[in-house]
């Protein structure tokens, strides 16, 4: 197998913006993502970009085809929500995002499954969730706390 210089994980995601160059700067400021690739066309417009956070990455692009759009172009609809796992500092991360202009659509909250989670909407309407493990919870404890039946063979 050839060497992968980007050491990409199995999954990545792509998000599309009407103004992707501005989005790159905002994602760095608000969420701490780091730009790892920027490819521009001869006119200086974005052809492709990638950002990293921890061991994950996202691709950032423009509305380059009829089947890709920013939520700003779809009346605010999201067909996916991107989730980012933090190792620590979730409340400070939320404060950073808020200070950069993110609309916090779900304040930080401890969930029944052991994570503390918040959700933020970026300037073009993409919703992002951020979670941090704050306590280990057994599957039985999660079921009791939530009233749900959880089928997850690896969760004891």
N, C-alpha and C positions, 0 to 999 in steps of 0.2 A: 504494500500500500504506500502511495506517495506521502511525503511529509506535508502536513497542513500548516503553513506559517501563521495562520490565524487561530489555530487550536480551537475551532468552533465546537460548541456542544451539539448534540443531536438535533435539538430544536432551536429555531430562532423565529423571529416574527418580523414583519414589515409593517410600517405605518406610513400613511400618505397624508401630505399636507398641501394646502394651496400655496403656502410660503415655506417650503422646507428649509431654506437657509436660516430664516428667523427661528424656525422650530429647533434646529440643531443648537443654536445658542441658548434658547430657552430651556431645553431639556438638560443641558449642562448646568445652567444656573439653578434651576428649580430642583432637579432630582439628582444631580451629581453624576450624570452619565458623561462618558468621555468619548470624544470623537476619535475613531480609529481609522476611518477612511473617508475621503471626500473626492469624488470624481465629478468634474464639471465639463460642460460642453464648450465649444469654441466661443460662444457668446457669454460665458460665465455662469450660465444657469446650471442647476444641479442635475447631474445624470444619475448619481447614486451616492449614498453615504451609509456609513455604519457607525454605531455607537456601542460602547461596552459598559457593563456594570457588573462587578464581580466576575464570575465566569460566564455570564450571559451576554448576548448581543441583540441588537435590533438593527434592521435596515430602515432607513428613512428615505422616502422618495416623494416626488411630486405626483399630481394627478395626471399620469402619463397615458392612461388608457381608459376606455369607457367603463371598465369594471373595477377601477380603483378610485376612491374618493376620500376626502377629508370629511369628518362628521359635519364640518361647517357647510359642506355642499349637499348634505343629506338631511337638513333640518335638525341636526344634532344627534342623529341615530348612530349608535355603535353596534357593529356586528360581532365585536369581540372586546374583551377588556383584558389588558395586559397586567399580569401579576408579577411583582418583583419581590423576592425574598431578601430581607435585610438580616444581618447577623446581630446588629445592635442599633440603638439610637433612633428608634422609630418615631418617638415624639419630637425629637429635634429635626428629623427628616421632614415630618409634617409641617413643622414651623418654617423650615427653609422653603418648602414648596409654597406655602401660603404667602410668605414674604415676597416670593417671585411672581405672585399673581395667580397661582392655581386656585381654582374654586374647590374647596374641600367639600365633597358631596357626602362624605361619611367620616365623621370625626374618629380619631383613634379609639378603639374599643377592644376589650379582651373578649375573645370568642370561646365558645364551648369546647373547641378542639385544641386549645392551648396557644393559639397565636393572638397577637395584638395586631389589628388591621385598621388601615384607613384607606379612603378612596379620594382621588383628586381628578378634576377635569382640567385639561390643558387649554390654552387659548383658542385652539381650533375645535375643541370638543371631545378629544380622545379621553376616555376614562382609564385611569391607572389605579391599581390597588397595590399597596405595599403591606407586607406582613412580616412579623418577627416572632419567633417562638419565645414565649415567656414562661411556659410551664409544660411539663410532660403530663399528658392526660391519657388514660387508658381508653380503649374503645368503649368499654362498659360505662365508664364515667361520662364520656361524650354522649353516648346514647341516653343516659339518665338525665343529663343536663339539658339536652335538646329535645327529647321526646321522639327522636328519629331512630330508624333502624339503619345501621351502617354495615355494609358488606365490604370489608377490606381485609383480605386474608393476612396481610403483613402487619396490620395494626392490632397489637395484642391488648 
